[in-house]
Amino acid sequence: MSPSSDAVPPRTAFLLAQVGASAADRFQARVAELGLSAREAGAIRIIGQRPGISQREVAHALGAPPSRIVALLDELSSGGLVDRERNEADRRNNALSLTAEGRAMLGRLRAVAEEHQAEVLAALEPEERVALAALLQKLSAGTGLTPDGHPGYRG
């Protein structure tokens, strides 16, 4: 073992994966109560942050294949949450935006996300939460993850 790996308690990567999987499962259960998948919730969040975004840009932001996004957006559109308008600057692309119902859903998703985060971090003191967030951001950047993507969005 190298000196740097000796300083890391055994199973750190496993524990990180275990906590992440548990948090993802619990979040999925929470958004399912709203009638959404976590992937749909992610798309709503991205579109809400960037009105006029294209389907390809949503796929890139989520780290998902563009072919998977079409069906997802069809669901959100048929559910009255997302509007697609032809992009006048590039007629090959649709500009996506949230409907009034989509914006209301985004508000509910934000409340669910805040509750979920509070639950996941409940065992930590405030300064530990700040330190954990900084360390996780550093790990995320070091592994090349997209800021809004999630491994569950790829499939």
N, C-alpha and C positions, 0 to 999 in steps of 0.2 A: 504494500500500500504506500502511496505517496504521502508526504507529510500533510498536504492539504486535505486529503481524504480521511486521514486519521482523526482530524478535528471534527468531522461531521458524524454525529451520532448515527449508528446503523438504522436502516429503515426510513431515513428521512424522505427519500423519493417515494417510497411506498405510502407513507403517512400522508404526504402531499396528494398523491393520487386518490387515496381513500377518502380524504376530506373533500376533495374536488368532486369525486363521483357522487358522494352523499349529497353535497350541496346542489349539484346539477339535478339529481333525482328529485329532491325536495322542491326545487324551483319548478321543474316540469309539472309536478303534482299541483303546485299553486296556480300556474297559468292554465292548466287543464280545467280548473274550476271556472275559468273565464271562457272556456271553449277554444283555447288555442294550444298549439305546440310551442315549445321553446323557440324553435326556428321561426315560426310565425311571429312570436313576440319580438325576436331580434329584428326581423324585417320591418315590423311596425316602428320600432325604436329608430332604426336607421332612416326610414322614410320620413318620420316625424322630425328628425334632426336636420335632414337635407331635402326639403321639398323640391321636386323637379328632378330628382336623381333618376338615372336610367336603371333598367333591369340589370344590365351588365355591371354597373357600379354597385348595386345592392349585392350581387353575387360576390364581387371582389371584397366588399367591406365585410361580408359574413364569412369569407373564406370557403364559399360553396361553389360547386360547378354551376355555370350559367344555365345548363339544361335543367337543373333541379329547381331553379328559382321561378321558371315559367309556371309550373304547376302550383307552386306555393302562392305566387301572386294571383293566379286564377282563383284560388280559394279565397284569398283576402278580398279580391275584387267582387266575387260573387256574394261574399258575406257582407258587402257594403262598407268595408273598412278602408279600401284603397281605390283611388281613381287613376286611370291611365289616360293620358292625353298625348296626342302626337306632338313630338318635340318639333317646333317650327324651325329651329336652328339645324336640326338633323332629323329629317323625316323617317329615317330608318329606326329611330329610337322613340320609345314612349317616355314621357316625363311622368313620374309617379308622385302622388301626393295622398295625404290622408283625407278622408271624408270627415264630416262633422262626427260621425259615429266612430271613425278611426281615431280622431283626436281624443274623444272621450275614453276610448279603450286604452290609448297611450297613457292617459291620466291614471286609469285603474292599474295598468302595468307598472307604472312608477311607484304607486303605493305598495303593490305586491313586492316589488324589488326592494323597497326600503324595509318592509317588514322582514323579508327573507334575509337581507344583510344583517339586520339587528339580531335575528335568531342565530345565524351562522357564527357571528362574532360575539355572542353573549358571554362566553367564557373568558374573554380577554378584557383587560383594562384599556382605557382610552389610548394611552401611549403605546400599548402593545398593538392595538388596531392600526395606528399610524405606521408603526415600524413594519408590521406585516404587509400592509398595502405597498409600502416602498419596496420591500424585498420581492414581493410578487410581481410588481411592475418591472423590476430589474430582471427577474427570471424570464418573464414574458418577452421582453425586448431581446434578451440574449438567445432565446430559442426561435426568434423570427415569427412569433405569432402575430396575427393581425389584431389590432386593438379591439375591433368589434366582433371578431370571429370567435367561434367555439368549435372544438372538435366534433361536437354533435351536429353541427350544421353541414358538415361535408357529405354525409351519407344521404 
